[in-house]
Amino acid sequence: MARRVLLTGGTGFVGANLARRLLHDGHEVHLAVRAGYQGWRLADCLADVRIHTVDLASSEATDALAGLVRPEWVFHLAAHGAYSSQTNVLAIVHTNFVATVSLLEACARAGFEAFVHTGSSSEYGFKDHEPAEDEWVAPNSAYAVTTAAATQYCRFVARQRGLPVTTLRLYSVYGPYEEPTRLIPTLIVRGLDGALPPLVNPAIARDFVYADDVVEACLLAAEHAAPQVGAVYNVGTGQQTTIGEVVEIARRVLGIAAQPEWGAMPDRAWDTGVWVANSAAIRESLGWQPRVAFAEGFARTAAWLRENTERLEYYRRHRQLPA
C-alpha cells in the first residue's frame, strides 16, 4: 500500500538510497531539505519527489511542513558531524538534536503511522564487545553525544505518549552514493587507477553494512509495529572487518598490484580494533537480515562507479584522504 512519506536527509548518502527505494515501491515522497542542498545523488529522480526547503530546527517551519504533507511515514535521516570536516558543534547540536525534537513534536501534532529515526553506533563509544541496545552509552564525540540525546528523546516521547517511534543505530554503512571522501569510494577510485590511498593501522575494524540492507531495515521499522514502544535497534551485520581485510578485498576485486603502506595516514580519534553490532533484537523483532556480505557489497559498489563515466569522474574530482 502506497504511503505519503516525509524524508529528511534524502539528499545524503543513506537517504538517497532510501528515496530511490521508496519511489520504486510506489510511495509519494516528500523531501525536507536545507537551503543550498546538494542534489547530485538524486539528479535523475528529483522530478519524481516533492522538495520542501525548511529549517528543521524551527518549530514553526516543521509545524507548517507536517501540516502540509500530513505524512503517514516519517524517516528522519538528517544529520551533521559524522564527517571529520564537520566540526561546528553548534551546527551539530542544531541538526542532530534540536531538529529532531522540532520534527518529532510537529509530526506528533499532525499524526503519523510510523516515525523512524536513525542514530549511530558511535553512541556506544568504545566497547570491547558487541553492545546490546540497553547498554550504557558512552558517546565519544560531539556528534555521538547529540545522536545519543536524540535517541533518548525519541524513546522518551514514544513511551510517554504511546507513539510508534523507532530508532535505528546504524553501523558503518557503505554502497552507492557514499561521500567521495570516505574509505570505500576512495579505495575504489584509486584502485581503478592501480593505486592505494594512504592507510591507517590495518587492525582497525568496523562493522560494514551495505546500503540496501540499511534501507530494508528502515522499511521494516515503518511497516511493522515494534513489540516495545520506542524501540531502538542496532543495524549491523554482527561481523567486523579489519582495514587490512578491506584492502585485500579491494586489491583482489580491482586487480591492484600496489602494496599497502600501513601507517601512512595517522589513526583517527575514533579508530578502534573492536567495532561490531549485536543485531539480535532487530533480527528477532522485525525479521531483518543483512543479505550482502562485505566482499559482494564492495564489488557491487565498484561496479556501480565503473558503469557510469560521468559519475566516476565526479568521484575522482572530489576524492581526498579517506574520512
ChimeraX attribute file (.defattr): number of C-alpha atoms within 10 A of each C-alpha:
attribute: neighborCount
match mode: 1-to-1
recipient: residues
	/A:1	5
	/A:2	11
	/A:3	15
	/A:4	17
	/A:5	23
	/A:6	27
	/A:7	26
	/A:8	24
	/A:9	22
	/A:10	27
	/A:11	27
	/A:12	24
	/A:13	19
	/A:14	23
	/A:15	24
	/A:16	23
	/A:17	22
	/A:18	25
	/A:19	30
	/A:20	18
	/A:21	16
	/A:22	19
	/A:23	15
	/A:24	9
	/A:25	12
	/A:26	12
	/A:27	17
	/A:28	17
	/A:29	23
	/A:30	22
	/A:31	22
	/A:32	23
	/A:33	22
	/A:34	16
	/A:35	10
	/A:36	7
	/A:37	11
	/A:38	12
	/A:39	15
	/A:40	14
	/A:41	21
	/A:42	20
	/A:43	10
	/A:44	9
	/A:45	12
	/A:46	15
	/A:47	9
	/A:48	13
	/A:49	16
	/A:50	13
	/A:51	16
	/A:52	16
	/A:53	14
	/A:54	16
	/A:55	19
	/A:56	27
	/A:57	19
	/A:58	17
	/A:59	18
	/A:60	12
	/A:61	17
	/A:62	22
	/A:63	20
	/A:64	15
	/A:65	23
	/A:66	22
	/A:67	15
	/A:68	10
	/A:69	17
	/A:70	17
	/A:71	25
	/A:72	18
	/A:73	23
	/A:74	25
	/A:75	27
	/A:76	23
	/A:77	23
	/A:78	24
	/A:79	23
	/A:80	20
	/A:81	21
	/A:82	16
	/A:83	12
	/A:84	9
	/A:85	8
	/A:86	12
	/A:87	14
	/A:88	13
	/A:89	15
	/A:90	10
	/A:91	16
	/A:92	22
	/A:93	23
	/A:94	19
	/A:95	22
	/A:96	28
	/A:97	22
	/A:98	19
	/A:99	22
	/A:100	27
	/A:101	20
	/A:102	20
	/A:103	24
	/A:104	25
	/A:105	18
	/A:106	22
	/A:107	24
	/A:108	20
	/A:109	12
	/A:110	18
	/A:111	17
	/A:112	19
	/A:113	16
	/A:114	22
	/A:115	28
	/A:116	25
	/A:117	25
	/A:118	22
	/A:119	28
	/A:120	23
	/A:121	26
	/A:122	24
	/A:123	23
	/A:124	22
	/A:125	17
	/A:126	19
	/A:127	14
	/A:128	10
	/A:129	11
	/A:130	15
	/A:131	20
	/A:132	16
	/A:133	20
	/A:134	8
	/A:135	8
	/A:136	11
	/A:137	18
	/A:138	15
	/A:139	20
	/A:140	15
	/A:141	17
	/A:142	17
	/A:143	27
	/A:144	24
	/A:145	23
	/A:146	27
	/A:147	30
	/A:148	24
	/A:149	20
	/A:150	23
	/A:151	26
	/A:152	15
	/A:153	17
	/A:154	27
	/A:155	20
	/A:156	16
	/A:157	19
	/A:158	21
	/A:159	16
	/A:160	11
	/A:161	11
	/A:162	11
	/A:163	20
	/A:164	25
	/A:165	29
	/A:166	27
	/A:167	26
	/A:168	25
	/A:169	24
	/A:170	22
	/A:171	24
	/A:172	20
	/A:173	19
	/A:174	24
	/A:175	24
	/A:176	22
	/A:177	23
	/A:178	21
	/A:179	21
	/A:180	23
	/A:181	18
	/A:182	16
	/A:183	20
	/A:184	21
	/A:185	26
	/A:186	23
	/A:187	28
	/A:188	28
	/A:189	23
	/A:190	16
	/A:191	22
	/A:192	19
	/A:193	11
	/A:194	14
	/A:195	17
	/A:196	22
	/A:197	20
	/A:198	15
	/A:199	21
	/A:200	20
	/A:201	20
	/A:202	17
	/A:203	16
	/A:204	19
	/A:205	21
	/A:206	23
	/A:207	23
	/A:208	28
	/A:209	27
	/A:210	27
	/A:211	25
	/A:212	21
	/A:213	18
	/A:214	24
	/A:215	20
	/A:216	17
	/A:217	25
	/A:218	22
	/A:219	16
	/A:220	18
	/A:221	27
	/A:222	21
	/A:223	13
	/A:224	13
	/A:225	17
	/A:226	19
	/A:227	9
	/A:228	13
	/A:229	19
	/A:230	26
	/A:231	23
	/A:232	26
	/A:233	28
	/A:234	27
	/A:235	34
	/A:236	29
	/A:237	24
	/A:238	18
	/A:239	17
	/A:240	21
	/A:241	18
	/A:242	20
	/A:243	20
	/A:244	18
	/A:245	16
	/A:246	21
	/A:247	20
	/A:248	16
	/A:249	18
	/A:250	22
	/A:251	22
	/A:252	13
	/A:253	16
	/A:254	20
	/A:255	12
	/A:256	20
	/A:257	12
	/A:258	11
	/A:259	11
	/A:260	19
	/A:261	14
	/A:262	16
	/A:263	12
	/A:264	12
	/A:265	14
	/A:266	11
	/A:267	13
	/A:268	11
	/A:269	8
	/A:270	11
	/A:271	15
	/A:272	17
	/A:273	18
	/A:274	19
	/A:275	28
	/A:276	25
	/A:277	28
	/A:278	19
	/A:279	22
	/A:280	19
	/A:281	17
	/A:282	22
	/A:283	16
	/A:284	10
	/A:285	17
	/A:286	17
	/A:287	12
	/A:288	20
	/A:289	18
	/A:290	18
	/A:291	14
	/A:292	16
	/A:293	13
	/A:294	20
	/A:295	16
	/A:296	14
	/A:297	20
	/A:298	25
	/A:299	18
	/A:300	16
	/A:301	21
	/A:302	24
	/A:303	14
	/A:304	15
	/A:305	23
	/A:306	16
	/A:307	10
	/A:308	10
	/A:309	10
	/A:310	11
	/A:311	15
	/A:312	19
	/A:313	14
	/A:314	13
	/A:315	21
	/A:316	16
	/A:317	9
	/A:318	11
	/A:319	19
	/A:320	14
	/A:321	14
	/A:322	19
	/A:323	15
